[in-house]
Amino acid sequence: MTDHPARRGDARTLEQYLAHLRVERGLAANTVAAYRRDLTRYLDHLASQQVELAAASPADVTAWMRAVRTGEDGGTALAASSASRALAAVRGLHAFLEGEGETPAGDPTTALPAPSRSQRLPHPISLDQVEALLDAAARPRSGMLPAERALRDRALLEILYGLGARISEAVGLDIDDLSIPERQAVLRGKGDKHRVVPVGSYALDAVSAYLTRGRPALAARGKGTPALFLGSRGTRLTRQAAWGIVQDAAEAAGLREHISPHTLRHSFATHLLHGGADVRSVQELLGHASVTTTQLYTQVTVDSLREAHAAAHPRAVRGA
């Protein structure tokens, strides 16, 4: 740590605050160590600017945030999540100072927003790729009960794509959750929230074939379970096994992109929006608590439309 005159008193304050975290708040040693790293970097920055901790202004804290995000202070550039954690540590330190009556100008972090986190856009695959994936899943491979497992694998992928189900929702399905006559299923989502979703004809056909010709042989290897999808021991298929099924199908289909169960959920939502479904309906089908999450998919759709417009419209690009 920098041994600057403006820093010596602040170092003592830091130790007092860390002791407060350990003794009065009972934080774990690893948590306190993380606070120490973040706050040492903060105090080093202030010292380099000849600023004492008690005199730090909102502009000083903002400049430090910029420095840790870019690494211009000589440290590792922090991602938004790590910068948010560091800012929380700085907020706690200034709140401690204010409680001790050592910040005449007040807490400089009060009005500062948390670093914005970039939203990851979903990465759907095309309908042709989905069909290739489903066809690959339906092809029997080596191992025990290959034909029965192929029926299961095709049904699983049809559920993931046809219903937009999360992987936990798909493997959590019981036979009674699926009503073939009513063409609907009950999915158990996050927070044990249930939603009823329609089941399309392709998914219904695949599940019916699996229930008739695949599941009985798998169930005979176990002791009886209401689970729809079964593993090789006749017990409920695990999330890890379901992940493996998707990845094996992707490899067999020759798809080079990283394909996961969530890829099929992303593709379900994107293809619905491309087909004209409204955002609110897609939100209900996905089980999103907020429409804001669903609107990520509209950005994907808008980007696709923008590309099509740029490629096809005679006045989309200057000089065309």
C-alpha positions in Angstrom: 0.0 0.0 0.0 1.1 3.5 -0.7 2.7 5.2 2.3 1.4 8.7 1.6 0.8 11.2 4.5 -2.9 11.5 3.5 -3.1 7.8 3.8 -1.8 7.1 7.3 -4.9 8.2 9.2 -7.1 6.6 6.6 -5.3 3.3 7.1 -6.2 3.4 10.8 -9.8 4.1 9.9 -9.9 1.2 7.6 -8.6 -1.1 10.3 -11.3 0.2 12.7 -14.0 -0.4 10.1 -12.8 -4.0 9.3 -12.8 -4.7 13.1 -16.3 -3.4 13.2 -17.3 -5.8 10.4 -15.6 -8.8 12.2 -16.8 -8.2 15.7 -20.1 -6.3 15.6 -21.5 -7.5 12.3 -19.9 -11.0 12.5 -18.8 -11.2 8.9 -16.8 -14.2 7.7 -13.0 -13.9 7.4 -13.2 -14.3 3.6 -15.8 -11.5 3.3 -13.7 -9.2 5.4 -10.7 -10.0 3.3 -12.6 -9.0 0.2 -13.6 -5.7 1.8 -10.0 -5.1 2.6 -8.9 -5.6 -1.0 -11.6 -3.3 -2.4 -11.1 -0.6 0.2 -7.3 -0.6 0.1 -7.6 0.0 -3.7 -10.0 2.9 -2.9 -7.8 4.5 -0.4 -4.7 4.1 -2.6 -6.6 6.0 -5.3 -7.6 8.8 -2.9 -4.0 9.1 -1.7 -2.7 9.3 -5.2 -5.1 12.3 -5.7 -4.0 13.9 -2.3 -7.5 13.4 -1.0 -8.3 12.3 2.6 -11.1 9.8 3.1 -13.2 12.1 5.2 -13.0 14.8 2.6 -13.9 12.6 -0.4 -16.5 14.1 -2.7 -19.0 12.3 -5.1 -16.6 13.3 -7.9 -13.7 11.5 -6.2 -15.8 8.3 -5.8 -16.9 8.6 -9.4 -13.3 9.0 -10.6 -12.3 5.9 -8.6 -15.2 3.9 -10.1 -14.0 4.9 -13.6 -10.5 3.9 -12.6 -11.4 0.4 -11.4 -13.7 -0.3 -14.4 -10.9 0.6 -16.8 -7.9 -0.4 -14.8 -6.3 3.0 -15.2 -5.3 3.0 -11.5 -2.9 0.1 -12.3 -5.2 -2.6 -10.9 -7.3 -5.2 -12.7 -10.2 -3.8 -14.6 -13.4 -4.9 -12.9 -16.6 -6.1 -14.5 -19.8 -4.4 -13.5 -20.7 -7.1 -10.9 -17.3 -6.8 -9.2 -17.4 -3.0 -9.4 -20.8 -3.1 -7.7 -19.4 -5.2 -4.9 -16.5 -2.7 -4.5 -18.8 0.2 -4.5 -20.9 -1.5 -1.8 -17.7 -1.8 0.3 -17.0 2.0 -0.2 -20.6 2.9 0.7 -20.3 0.9 3.9 -17.0 2.6 4.9 -18.5 6.1 4.3 -21.6 5.2 6.2 -19.4 4.0 9.1 -17.5 7.3 9.0 -20.7 9.3 9.0 -22.0 7.3 12.0 -18.8 8.2 13.8 -19.3 11.9 13.0 -16.2 12.2 10.9 -17.6 13.3 7.6 -18.7 17.0 7.9 -19.7 17.1 4.2 -21.8 14.0 4.5 -21.6 10.6 2.7 -20.3 11.2 -0.9 -21.8 7.9 -2.1 -25.4 8.6 -1.3 -26.5 9.7 -4.8 -24.2 7.5 -6.8 -25.9 4.8 -8.9 -24.5 1.2 -9.1 -22.5 0.4 -12.2 -24.8 -0.6 -15.0 -24.6 -4.2 -16.0 -24.7 -5.0 -19.7 -27.6 -7.3 -20.7 -26.7 -10.4 -22.5 -28.8 -10.9 -25.5 -30.0 -14.4 -26.0 -28.5 -16.5 -28.8 -31.2 -18.4 -30.6 -30.6 -20.9 -33.4 -32.5 -21.1 -36.7 -35.5 -23.3 -37.3 -33.4 -25.5 -39.6 -30.9 -26.0 -36.8 -33.7 -26.8 -34.4 -35.0 -29.5 -36.8 -31.5 -30.9 -37.3 -31.1 -31.1 -33.5 -34.5 -32.9 -33.0 -33.7 -35.3 -35.8 -30.3 -36.1 -34.3 -31.9 -36.7 -30.9 -34.3 -39.3 -32.5 -31.5 -41.4 -33.9 -30.7 -44.4 -31.7 -27.1 -44.5 -30.4 -25.1 -47.2 -28.7 -25.8 -48.3 -25.2 -28.6 -49.8 -23.2 -32.1 -49.5 -24.6 -31.1 -47.3 -27.6 -34.5 -47.1 -29.3 -36.3 -46.3 -26.0 -33.7 -43.6 -25.1 -34.0 -42.1 -28.5 -37.8 -41.7 -28.1 -37.1 -40.1 -24.7 -34.5 -37.8 -26.0 -36.7 -36.6 -28.9 -39.6 -36.0 -26.5 -37.4 -34.1 -24.1 -36.1 -31.7 -26.8 -39.6 -31.2 -28.2 -40.7 -30.2 -24.7 -37.8 -27.8 -24.3 -38.4 -26.1 -27.7 -42.1 -26.6 -28.1 -43.0 -25.2 -24.6 -40.0 -22.9 -24.0 -39.5 -24.9 -20.7 -36.5 -24.4 -18.5 -34.4 -27.5 -18.0 -35.6 -27.8 -14.4 -39.2 -27.5 -15.5 -38.8 -30.2 -18.2 -37.1 -32.8 -15.9 -39.6 -31.9 -13.1 -42.6 -32.9 -15.2 -44.7 -35.7 -13.9 -46.9 -37.8 -16.2 -50.0 -36.2 -14.7 -48.7 -32.7 -15.5 -49.3 -33.4 -19.2 -52.8 -33.6 -20.5 -52.8 -35.0 -24.1 -56.6 -34.6 -24.6 -56.4 -30.9 -23.6 -53.1 -30.4 -25.3 -51.6 -28.6 -22.3 -49.0 -29.1 -19.6 -48.4 -27.6 -16.1 -44.8 -26.3 -15.6 -43.4 -25.6 -12.2 -41.2 -22.5 -12.5 -39.1 -20.4 -10.2 -40.4 -19.9 -6.7 -42.7 -22.9 -7.2 -44.9 -20.8 -9.5 -47.1 -23.0 -11.7 -48.2 -22.0 -15.2 -50.3 -23.9 -17.8 -48.9 -23.8 -21.3 -50.2 -25.2 -24.6 -48.5 -28.2 -26.1 -48.1 -28.3 -29.9 -48.8 -31.3 -32.1 -45.1 -32.2 -32.7 -44.4 -32.3 -28.9 -47.6 -34.2 -28.3 -46.7 -36.8 -30.9 -43.1 -37.2 -29.6 -44.3 -37.6 -25.9 -47.1 -40.0 -26.9 -44.5 -42.2 -28.7 -42.2 -42.1 -25.8 -44.9 -42.9 -23.3 -46.1 -45.9 -25.4 -42.8 -47.4 -26.6 -40.0 -45.9 -24.6 -40.9 -45.1 -21.0 -42.2 -48.6 -20.0 -38.9 -50.2 -20.6 -37.0 -47.5 -18.7 -39.6 -47.6 -15.8 -39.1 -51.4 -15.5 -35.5 -50.7 -14.4 -36.7 -48.6 -11.4 -39.1 -48.9 -8.5 -41.8 -46.7 -9.8 -41.9 -42.9 -10.1 -44.4 -40.4 -11.5 -41.7 -38.6 -13.4 -42.2 -38.2 -17.1 -38.6 -38.4 -18.2 -36.6 -41.3 -16.8 -32.9 -42.1 -16.8 -31.3 -45.5 -17.4 -32.0 -46.6 -13.8 -35.7 -45.9 -14.1 -35.5 -42.8 -11.8 -36.3 -39.2 -12.7 -33.9 -37.8 -15.3 -31.4 -35.4 -13.7 -30.6 -31.9 -15.0 -27.1 -33.0 -15.7 -28.2 -36.0 -17.8 -30.7 -33.7 -19.7 -27.8 -31.3 -20.5 -25.8 -34.2 -21.8 -28.7 -35.3 -24.1 -28.9 -31.8 -25.6 -25.2 -31.6 -26.2 -24.9 -35.1 -27.6 -27.7 -34.2 -30.1 -26.0 -31.0 -31.0 -22.8 -32.9 -31.7 -24.6 -35.5 -33.8 -26.3 -32.8 -35.7 -23.0 -31.1 -36.5 -23.9 -27.9 -34.8 -20.8 -26.0 -33.9 -22.5 -23.3 -31.7 -22.6 -23.9 -28.0 -26.1 -25.5 -27.6 -27.7 -25.8 -24.2 -31.2 -26.5 -23.0 -31.6 -22.7 -22.6 -30.7 -22.2 -26.3 -34.0 -24.0 -27.1 -35.9 -21.8 -24.7 -34.3 -18.7 -26.3 -35.2 -20.0 -29.8 -38.8 -20.7 -28.7 -39.2 -17.1 -27.6 -37.5 -15.6 -30.6 -39.3 -17.7 -33.2 -42.7 -16.8 -31.5 -41.9 -13.1 -31.8 -40.8 -13.5 -35.4 -44.1 -15.3 -36.1 -46.1 -12.3 -34.8 -46.7 -13.2 -31.1 -47.0 -10.2 -28.8 -44.5 -9.7 -26.0 -47.1 -10.1 -23.2 -48.1 -13.5 -24.5 -44.5 -14.6 -24.8 -43.9 -13.4 -21.2 -46.7 -15.6 -19.9 -45.5 -18.6 -21.9 -42.0 -18.2 -20.5 -43.1 -17.5 -17.0 -41.2 -14.3 -16.7 -42.1 -12.2 -13.7 -41.3 -9.0 -15.6 -41.9 -8.1 -19.2 -38.5 -6.4 -19.2 -36.8 -9.8 -19.3 -38.9 -10.8 -22.2 -38.1 -7.6 -24.1 -34.6 -8.8 -24.5 -36.0 -11.1 -27.3 -37.6 -8.1 -29.0 -34.1 -6.6 -29.3 -33.0 -9.8 -31.1 -36.0 -9.5 -33.5 -35.4 -5.8 -34.1 -31.7 -6.5 -34.9 -32.8 -9.1 -37.4 -35.3 -6.7 -39.0 -32.6 -4.0 -39.2 -30.3 -6.4 -41.0 -33.0 -7.4 -43.5 -33.9 -3.8 -44.1 -30.3 -2.8 -44.7 -29.8 -5.7 -47.1 -33.1 -5.3 -49.1 -34.3 -1.7 -49.1 -32.9 0.5 -51.9 -32.5 3.5 -49.7 -31.4 1.9 -46.5 -27.7 2.5 -47.0 -26.4 5.8 -48.3 -24.7 5.4 -51.7 -26.5 2.2 -52.5 
